[in-house]
Structures are given as structure tokens and as C-alpha cells.
Amino acid sequence: PTVSIKDSTIEASLPSGESVTVHLYGATVTSWKANGQEQLFVSEKTHLDGSKPIRGGIPLVFPVFGPPPQNHVTSSLPQHGFARNSNWEFLGKSSSESAETAGQAKADLAVKLDFGLSHTMLTEEFRKAWPYEFGLVYSVTLTKDTLETSLQVRNEGTQNFDFQVLMHTYFDIGNLESKTYVDKTRNAISQSETSAALAITEETDRVYQDLDPAKPIIVSSAEDDKTIFSITREGLTDMVVWNPWIEKAKGMADFGPDEAYKKMLCVEAGSVSAWQTLEAGDAWEGGQSIKARL
Ligand code: TA6
């Protein structure tokens, strides 16, 4: 695998052609290419200069999901916390290849990129808004047909703190323009073959709670029921599904083109319906593994 660093982005690629790109701003994954195509959606109008969180890819939500609650220690943080709009540092890469078994072709490679953010790196504003000593290590692992993103949270202080965490993944669900759609983006989300699928046919913003993280969430095309993505998780039992649809898409200055709502879907693995308490000196880890669409 090769890893290249240019201005503030890190790109890793495998000999078989897959690649992942991560911006140090927010440690935001902004591209994941597999099976010869881009798997993630990034708005054409996104800011990339740190003036606003990146609109697309996989923004990281920590330590609070959504608008912070009133009268809470996170109250004066911005929506979705500070992780996605802070400058992280690149900690390094490691690549592994499972042992080559006799006769088989060289086993798949994996390349892992690590990023760090600690309380000492926060702006004064954010440090004042959430005065805890913490360390985050975010790992992005690319293999031939999967992308894993996992976060380790360490409490380096002397007081317990509560946090929420979520990986705000914007999936590119393919250019629906090519099909005759009665102006409906019909993509179904189902946790498994048995549970009812959620068809996306209007603005959708839902939190599914307490799901079995080992049971894959399947995003499939309503056209031919073909699986587009499947997502398994560890330590993240909630799943948020969001599509802004027409009006909200028009209403976001950094979302473009307006009709791009038809080709994206946010399926966000997280722990957001309650608060995780991390005791002084303890660590927590959670993550997702996404299988790329063919
Ligand atoms: O995806 C869940 C959500 O909380 C939606 O309600 C919507 O606000 C979205 O996140 C985007 O939030 P942002 O702060 O990035 O505009």
C-alpha cells in the first residue's frame, strides 16, 4: 500500500486500486474508492477550508449528537460537537497482510491510518466549552472491499465525563438520474431480511435505537432489491438515517447540487440515544465496518 500526504489530506491506496482520503480537518474521510467507483457522497459546495464542517464523507460527531441539550455540560458546543471541526494530527499508518496461505493468491492487504485529537489541541473556545482532559484516536482501515472507521476515547483527566459519538456517513447510492424514478428516491434500509425495510421517499431523519450491532444494516435498491451497502458495528447500537430531501437540500448553502439528495443517503452508526459515562483513566472504543457496493 502507498500513503501520500499533500497539504492537509492523507491518501492511502492498495495495489488492487482501492483508496481512501482523509482530511486532517475533522479527520473527515472525504473519499473511498472501491470496485472502481466512489462510495461516499461529498457535496460540490462543501467548505474544505475549516470554516465549516465538511458536507459529506464521514464527519465525526463527538462529544454530543445534534443540537446540545440546554443546561448540560455540552450546552455551548456547536451542533454535533467539536471533533468534525477541529484540526487532527496524523499519527501514522500500518499495513497488514494476512499470512499467505499455500497455493492461494497473496491474501488481501489492509492499510490502517491513525489520527489523534487531544484536549491540548482544541481551540480555547472549545476547551472552555467542554473542559475535560481527553484523547481521541481515530483509525481508518481500508481493505479490498471494506472500510472500517473506529474511535477510541480516553479519559485522561480526574473527572468522569459523558459523551455521545456518531459516524455521520454520507453514502453515494448511485446516480438515480439514469433510472426513470417518479421523483422518489426509493432506497430501502433494513436491518436484515426479516425486519421491515424503510423506504426513503421523503425527508427522513430517524434514530433507530438499541440495534444488535453484529446484525448488518443493509442499504438496498428498491429497484432490484440489490444490496448497495452493508454496515456492521461494534459498540455503536444506534443508527441514524437522514435524507434532507428537496426543501432542506435547497436550504443548505453547502449542499449542492440541490438535486443531489437523490443520490445520497446518510446512514450513521452511533451511540446517541443516551450518554456513555467514561470514568477517569478509562477508555472506550467503537466503530463500523462498511462493505462497498459492487
Ligand atoms: O443526520 C442527522 C442530523 O442530525 C440531521 O438532523 C441534520 O441536521 C444532519 O445531522 C446534518 O447536520 P449538520 O450540522 O451537519 O448540518
Residues whose N, C-alpha, C, O or C-beta is under 5 A from the ligand:
A	BS01	TA6	G66 Q79 D205 W242 C266
